[in-house]
Amino acid sequence: MNYQTALMSAYLELLVLRGPLVLKKIAIESHQKYIDRADAGLQRIDQLMKQHNISGNADQAAFERLVAQSKIEQNARKSHSDKQSALHKELALGQIALTERMAELAVNTARLIPDALLSCRQELSLPIDPVEYRRLYEAQQEAARMIMSEAARRSRDLVAAADSISTDSNQPK
């Protein structure tokens, strides 16, 4: 019964922690729509500029208006791209934190397994050395904790490396 209670509590906690990550993903998708819209606007303005030049139009004021519109679209694209990049980083770090918490909960929940197993074996009159079993189980748990900790560290390093790489994500497609 303790195992089931611990497992359900852990599950509910993970659901609650996942909520903000889902919202970040939705926000990333929303910013992508604005980026795509800005890209389409920039392509349209680029075509208008080409037509203006090809037609030999001497109206410099009209061309300057196109340039101003282009700058507005570029600024809008950059703004949404910057926000989207920040959300991507927050999402990645949040996923790492969620994974770390999930690992902690798994270890805490798994601590209840030896008692359940020992109890079952005792009820069935099956031989087992409880001290040795607990020692082996704890060694296995420690190895799992180390692996999970190393995976989280590597994930954080990847996020930091990706953050430090200069990308041209703010440039139109």
Secondary structure, DSSP 8 states (H G I E B T S, - for coil): -HHHHHHHHHHHHHHHHHHHHHHHHHHHHHHHHHHHHHHHHHHHHHHHHHHHHHTT---HHHHHHHHHHHHHHHHHHHHHHHHHHHHHHHHHHHHHHHHHHHHHHHHHHHTTHHHHHHHHHHHTT----HHHHHHHHHHHHHHHHHHHHHHHHHHHHHHHHHHHS---TTS--
